[in-house]
């Protein structure tokens, strides 16, 4: 058992080293590339954070307190709750469903 534990630790260390090496290599390659688009602020850690916060504010489902509150009660994401709420308002017909003929009320003749 101790041998298996040492193997898993070794595997984790190898995976971590490989990830660190690929990150370091990507960072060096990014510094060498002369594209200004890739060096924009939004691709940095802080820039990404600010950009995502702006997108979150623009998201109507997540920014509406009523939807957020109701979604929290349903234990779902606000976007999912909002989509379900909108889909309930729209009648979606199944293409395989046979159409039900409209029947007129029968008049009683005495």
Backbone as numpy.savetxt, mean C-alpha at the origin, in Angstrom:
# Nx Ny Nz CAx CAy CAz Cx Cy Cz
22.51 -29.53 18.20 21.68 -28.35 18.20 22.56 -27.10 18.20
23.61 -27.10 18.97 24.49 -25.94 19.02 25.12 -25.69 17.65
25.39 -26.78 16.94 25.96 -26.66 15.59 24.97 -25.95 14.65
23.69 -26.29 14.75 22.68 -25.65 13.90 22.52 -24.18 14.22
22.60 -23.84 15.52 22.51 -22.43 15.91 23.67 -21.63 15.35
24.86 -22.22 15.38 26.02 -21.50 14.84 25.89 -21.31 13.34
25.28 -22.29 12.65 25.07 -22.15 11.21 24.10 -21.01 10.90
23.04 -20.89 11.71 22.08 -19.82 11.44 22.70 -18.45 11.71
23.52 -18.37 12.76 24.20 -17.10 13.03 25.15 -16.76 11.89
25.86 -17.76 11.40 26.78 -17.54 10.29 26.02 -17.11 9.04
24.89 -17.72 8.79 24.07 -17.37 7.62 23.58 -15.94 7.73
23.12 -15.54 8.93 22.65 -14.17 9.13 23.78 -13.17 8.92
24.95 -13.48 9.43 26.09 -12.57 9.27 26.48 -12.45 7.80
26.47 -13.57 7.10 26.81 -13.52 5.68 25.79 -12.69 4.90
24.52 -12.88 5.20 23.48 -12.11 4.51 23.61 -10.63 4.83
23.91 -10.31 6.07 24.09 -8.90 6.47 25.29 -8.27 5.76
26.40 -9.01 5.70 27.59 -8.49 5.02 27.32 -8.28 3.54
26.60 -9.22 2.93 26.28 -9.10 1.50 25.40 -7.87 1.26
24.42 -7.65 2.13 23.55 -6.48 2.01 24.33 -5.19 2.19
25.21 -5.16 3.19 26.03 -3.96 3.42 26.93 -3.68 2.23
27.52 -4.72 1.66 28.38 -4.54 0.50 27.61 -4.01 -0.70
26.41 -4.55 -0.92 25.63 -4.07 -2.06 25.18 -2.63 -1.84
24.84 -2.27 -0.60 24.47 -0.88 -0.30 25.64 0.06 -0.54
26.81 -0.34 -0.07 28.01 0.48 -0.23 28.34 0.65 -1.70
28.22 -0.45 -2.46 28.51 -0.41 -3.89 27.52 0.51 -4.61
26.24 0.42 -4.25 25.22 1.27 -4.88 25.47 2.74 -4.56
25.87 3.02 -3.32 26.14 4.41 -2.94 27.32 4.98 -3.72
28.39 4.18 -3.88 29.54 4.64 -4.65 29.17 4.85 -6.12
28.39 3.93 -6.67 27.97 4.08 -8.06 27.10 5.32 -8.24
26.27 5.63 -7.27 25.43 6.82 -7.33 26.27 8.08 -7.32
27.34 8.07 -6.54 28.23 9.23 -6.50 28.95 9.42 -7.84
29.24 8.31 -8.52 29.94 8.40 -9.79 29.02 8.83 -10.93
27.75 8.51 -10.82 26.80 8.85 -11.87 26.58 10.35 -11.86
26.49 10.92 -13.04 26.38 12.38 -13.14 24.94 12.82 -13.45
23.97 12.00 -13.09 22.58 12.38 -13.33 22.09 13.22 -12.16
21.63 14.42 -12.49 21.13 15.30 -11.43 19.80 14.81 -10.89
19.05 14.10 -11.74 17.75 13.61 -11.30 17.89 12.63 -10.14
18.90 11.78 -10.17 19.10 10.81 -9.10 19.64 11.45 -7.83
20.20 12.64 -7.95 20.77 13.29 -6.78 19.82 14.30 -6.16
18.54 14.27 -6.58 17.55 15.18 -6.00 17.37 14.88 -4.52
16.86 15.88 -3.81 16.66 15.73 -2.38 15.65 14.64 -2.03
14.66 14.42 -2.91 13.62 13.46 -2.54 14.14 12.02 -2.51
15.31 11.78 -3.06 15.89 10.43 -3.00 16.78 10.24 -1.78
16.98 11.29 -0.99 17.72 11.13 0.26 16.75 10.66 1.34
17.27 10.30 2.49 16.43 9.77 3.57 15.41 10.83 4.03
15.89 12.01 4.31 14.99 13.08 4.79 14.05 13.53 3.68
14.56 13.63 2.47 13.72 14.03 1.35 12.59 13.04 1.11
12.90 11.76 1.23 11.88 10.72 1.06 10.81 10.86 2.14
11.25 11.14 3.36 10.31 11.29 4.47 9.34 12.45 4.22
9.87 13.59 3.78 9.04 14.77 3.50 8.10 14.48 2.33
8.61 13.84 1.29 7.80 13.53 0.11 6.64 12.61 0.47
6.89 11.61 1.29 5.85 10.68 1.70 4.82 11.36 2.60
5.27 12.30 3.44 4.32 13.05 4.27 3.40 13.90 3.41
3.93 14.50 2.36 3.09 15.29 1.45 2.07 14.40 0.75
2.49 13.23 0.30 1.55 12.30 -0.33 0.47 11.85 0.65
0.86 11.66 1.91 -0.10 11.26 2.93 -1.15 12.35 3.16
-0.71 13.61 3.14 -1.65 14.73 3.31 -2.61 14.83 2.14
-2.13 14.53 0.94 -2.97 14.62 -0.25 -3.97 13.46 -0.32
-3.70 12.39 0.39 -4.56 11.21 0.38 -5.84 11.53 1.14
-6.95 11.64 0.44 -8.21 12.03 1.08 -8.70 10.98 2.05
-8.48 9.72 1.75 -8.96 8.65 2.63 -8.25 8.72 3.98
-6.96 8.95 3.95 -6.20 8.93 5.20 -6.28 10.26 5.93
-6.62 11.35 5.26 -6.64 12.64 5.92 -8.03 13.00 6.48
-9.07 12.32 6.06 -10.42 12.60 6.55 -10.60 11.92 7.91
-10.85 12.69 8.97 -10.95 12.08 10.30 -12.13 11.11 10.44
-13.24 11.38 9.76 -14.39 10.48 9.85 -14.08 9.12 9.25
-13.41 9.12 8.11 -13.04 7.85 7.46 -12.02 7.11 8.31
-11.06 7.85 8.86 -10.05 7.21 9.71 -10.67 6.57 10.94
-11.60 7.28 11.55 -12.25 6.77 12.75 -13.05 5.50 12.44
-13.82 5.55 11.36 -14.62 4.39 10.97 -13.73 3.21 10.57
-12.63 3.49 9.90 -11.71 2.42 9.49 -11.06 1.80 10.71
-10.77 2.61 11.70 -10.17 2.07 12.92 -11.15 1.13 13.62
-12.45 1.48 13.59 -13.45 0.60 14.19 -13.54 -0.72 13.43
-13.42 -0.65 12.10 -13.47 -1.85 11.26 -12.15 -2.62 11.25
-11.11 -2.00 11.81 -9.76 -2.58 11.85 -9.21 -2.83 10.45
-9.38 -1.83 9.59 -8.82 -1.89 8.23 -8.09 -0.58 7.94
-7.42 -0.55 6.83 -6.75 0.68 6.39 -7.81 1.67 5.92
-7.56 2.98 6.07 -8.54 3.97 5.62 -8.87 3.86 4.14
-7.86 3.56 3.33 -8.09 3.45 1.89 -9.01 2.28 1.58
-8.80 1.16 2.26 -9.64 -0.02 2.05 -11.07 0.26 2.48
-11.22 0.90 3.63 -12.55 1.22 4.12 -13.28 2.15 3.16
-12.57 3.18 2.68 -13.17 4.15 1.75 -13.59 3.47 0.45
-12.77 2.58 -0.05 -13.10 1.85 -1.28 -14.32 0.96 -1.09
-14.39 0.26 0.05 -15.55 -0.58 0.32 -16.81 0.26 0.45
-16.67 1.42 1.09 -17.82 2.31 1.27 -18.33 2.80 -0.08
-17.42 3.15 -0.97 -17.82 3.62 -2.30 -18.39 2.49 -3.14
-17.85 1.29 -2.99 -18.35 0.17 -3.81 -19.74 -0.26 -3.36
-20.09 -0.02 -2.09 -21.45 -0.34 -1.63 -22.48 0.57 -2.29
-22.06 1.77 -2.63 -22.99 2.72 -3.26 -23.26 2.38 -4.72
-22.33 1.68 -5.34 -22.45 1.34 -6.76 -22.95 -0.09 -6.88
-23.97 -0.30 -7.68 -24.46 -1.65 -7.92 -23.63 -2.25 -9.04
-22.91 -3.30 -8.72 -22.07 -3.97 -9.71 -22.76 -5.26 -10.10
-23.06 -5.40 -11.37 -23.75 -6.58 -11.86 -22.74 -7.63 -12.28
-23.04 -8.84 -11.94 -22.20 -9.96 -12.33 -22.54 -10.31 -13.78
-21.53 -10.50 -14.61 -21.78 -10.77 -16.03 -22.42 -12.14 -16.23
-22.25 -13.05 -15.27 -22.82 -14.38 -15.41 -24.22 -14.48 -14.79
-24.60 -13.43 -14.10 -25.90 -13.44 -13.44 -27.00 -13.22 -14.47
-28.05 -14.00 -14.39 -29.16 -13.83 -15.32 -29.96 -12.59 -14.91
-30.31 -11.77 -15.86 -31.07 -10.57 -15.50 -32.47 -10.96 -15.00
-32.89 -10.31 -13.97 -34.20 -10.57 -13.39 -35.20 -9.68 -14.10
-36.22 -10.25 -14.71 -37.19 -9.40 -15.40 -38.00 -8.59 -14.40
-38.25 -7.36 -14.78 -39.03 -6.49 -13.93 -40.49 -6.88 -14.04
-41.11 -7.11 -12.92 -42.52 -7.50 -12.93 -43.36 -6.34 -12.47
-44.45 -6.14 -13.14 -45.36 -5.06 -12.72 -46.33 -5.62 -11.71
-46.75 -4.79 -10.79 -47.68 -5.30 -9.79 -49.00 -5.69 -10.44
-49.50 -6.86 -10.07 -50.73 -7.35 -10.66 -51.93 -6.64 -10.00
-52.81 -6.23 -10.84 -54.00 -5.57 -10.29 -55.07 -6.61 -10.01
-55.73 -6.45 -8.93 -56.77 -7.39 -8.56 -58.09 -6.94 -9.18
-58.70 -7.82 -9.89 -59.97 -7.50 -10.54 -61.05 -8.25 -9.76
-62.08 -7.53 -9.32 -63.18 -8.17 -8.61 -64.25 -8.61 -9.52
